[in-house]
Every structure is written in C-alpha cells, then in structure tokens.
Amino acid sequence: MTDVSESGFKEVTRVAEARERLLEAVSPHGRTDRVPLRVADGRVLAESVVADRNVPHYARAAMDGWAVRAADTFGAGDRSPAVLRESEGRVGPDEAVRVHTGSEVPDGADAVVMVEDTERFGDEVEVFDAVAGGENVAPAGEDVEAGQPLYEVGHRLRPSDLGLLKAVGITRVEVYEQPTVGVVPTGEELVEHDPEPGEVIETNGLTVSRYVRRWGGRAEYRNVVTDDESALRAAIERDLTKDVVVTTGGSSVGERDLIPEVVADLGEVLVHGVALKPGHPCALGVVRDTPVVMLPGYPVACIVNAVQFLRPLLKHLEGGTLPPHPTRPATLTRKVASEPGVRTFARVRLEAGDGEVLATPTRASGSGVLSSVALADGWVVVPEGLEGYDEGAEVAVEDWEYAP
C-alpha cells in the first residue's frame, strides 16, 4: 500500500485549485426523473420549460366596477356624466355590465370604470370619469404568454417557480436525480452516546449527512468504522455504488490516519492537504470514477471543508449552478489574524451596534470546538493574500448555513 503519510504536509493545495481538481475529475451523472410539482422544490431542471398557456387565460377586470365600451364614456365628467344602460352578457353600445376584480371582461367591452366613479339609478349607470381602451383590464397573457420560455436547463426550482409552472398548466417537470452520498464516520474513539474518558460522541457523520440533504443530495448515514485498513477499504467499496463517498476523520498524516492510504491504494488521491484554516488535513480522491471526499475529524474543520468541497461537488454532479452564500456587511470588534497563503474562515457572532452591525469572533482558533461554529452567525473569509483584518475593519459575513 502506498504510504502517503511519510511526506506529511510539506505542501498544501490552495482551496480554488483543490476544488477545481475535484470537479474536473468527475462528470455530472446525467440521470433524470419526471416528478410532480409537489416534490420538485429545490430540484434542478433537466429540460427547458415553456408556458403551455396564457396567464391569465382570459381578459379580466383589474377593478370592481362596470365593463363598458371606452368610446361610450368619452367626455364624461362630474357635471355631465355618461348615462349607460345596465346589461348582462355581451356589452353593446351605451351599455354597462357589472364586474368584480378578477372576473372575466364580457365580450364587447374594452375597459372597466371603477365603481367609485359611477352611480346607479334603477337600470341606468351614470359614469363620471372617462376611461381609455384597455383601462383597468388585464389582457389575456399579461403575466405570461403561451409559448413563452420560462426556465432553462440547470435552474434550481423555488416555491415561487412551482406556483408559476402550475399556473401555466404544467404539472410535472423533468429534473436531474439527486446525487446519492454514503457518509462514513471513522475513528475507534467514536461512540453514539455516554462517552467514557478518551471516547468522543460521533457528530460529524450526522452533521454532514444533514448538510447533504440541505444541498440537494440523498445521504445514507453509515455506522462508525474503526481505524482498520480492511474495515475502511470495505466501507469505501460498499459505497462505490453511490455518486459520492464521504468519510469523516482519519484524513491527516498520523499513524491512525489511514483513509488517504486506503483511497490511494483503491484509486487516486487528487489532493491531500489544503491551504485552509481550520481544516487543512482534508483529502480528495477518486475510486473507480466515484469521488471520495475525506473530511477532517475535528468538527469545525469538517464543516468548513464540507462547505468548500462537498457542496460544490453535489451541485456539479446534479448539473446545477453553485449559488453564492448570502452575505451581510459588518464591523469587526476584534482583530482576525491569518497566515499568508492560507484561506481562513473566522467564525463570528453578529449584534446590532450604534447604526451598524458588529461582528465578534467566536474563537480565534480551535477546529475541535464545535460550539464556535454552531453558535456563530456566519464566518468572515480571509483570502490567501491577506494576513488578517484589523479591529474596526468592514467585512462581509457569509451565512454558510442558509445557502442551498
């Protein structure tokens, strides 16, 4: 077996390059499924969508009032109202038909007079304000016209999209299948509950599997695998039927960090060690065309690397685009330091200041302190070319939890 641990982390790969290597090594899976709208939220379209019908599909009244022929109201005013006969059905010369907001404008009418600009006397309607042709009328197709392109391949559907699709007569859509992911927590020290001294509650696998679901994948959260080469090999080979294999723990260069060696023996390790803090002991590989994302065991490092590599991988496999994280401006209350050449993710809490939003780092270091990320409101990304941000600096705080 190739011993990739002998060289240590003498060299690390920058985040952008590591991500590029991973995405270039695999292709979108291309599998599609036709699903009803009720289960299509968050799915990625595999075919473009064109409107089947007009919305609205009829000319409708935009106001409560009277449907009229605009020409019959010409010159109407407070002192000389136009007098029209109340009618039903088709609107003829000098006739008016009562309509309500959203109701169909009857044949013969080309405008609607607002009810407050009229007065009714028996079967006559006095109109005190002239209207132009088309006034207060929503024509058929005003919202969407039949044949109008709506969405392109790769668009990720939102609830508002589903409403529009239903309105234009579409009930099912062709979408890419959600990538399948096997999530394998590793480490002989991991237990599910009631830890003894030296034991640790397993949290990484749970966290990552739920992120997979949030990012559009289907996760299978496996039982803990101990630090044994044969057991790790079997666990990885078992999940090669998935689109992605994710392991947590055992990705560094210690005696018990066996995952990169196992992957190198089964396939290829593309990256081992990333210029990222917290979490440089991340590895990325491919085994029999299946990408393997080897996340660090420290919880914060695990989350940071999952966001940077697993999230874009899932979007890539599904054929969608990677939306940016929502950000908000804030002012640092303390200095944030970073190493040259390393991309640092500083967790911060946000609070209202005097006319500004203040960002306070939750912890300067400590990739094993889960609360520093779980209780944070976002993180500040320090790029590789900077050595940090001073107190009082204006920064952008990324909300990595919110991004789909």
Beta strands, then each sheet from edge to edge (+ up, - down):
strand 1: 32-36
strand 2: 49-50
strand 3: 60-61
strand 4: 65-68
strand 5: 82-86
strand 6: 95-99
strand 7: 111-114
strand 8: 118-121
strand 9: 124-127
strand 10: 137-138
strand 11: 149-151
strand 12: 172-176
strand 13: 180-185
strand 14: 190-191
strand 15: 200-201
strand 16: 218-221
strand 17: 244-248
strand 18: 268-272
strand 19: 276-277
strand 20: 283-287
strand 21: 290-295
strand 22: 327-332
strand 23: 336-337
strand 24: 343-352
strand 25: 357-361
strand 26: 378-382
strand 27: 388-389
strand 28: 394-398
sheet 1: 1+ 12-
sheet 2: 2+ 11-
sheet 3: 3+ 10-
sheet 4: 7+ 4- 6+ 5+ 9- 8+
sheet 5: 16+ 13+ 17+ 21+ 20- 18+
sheet 6: 14+ 15+
sheet 7: 19+ 24+ 25- 22- 28+ 26-
sheet 8: 23+ 27-
end
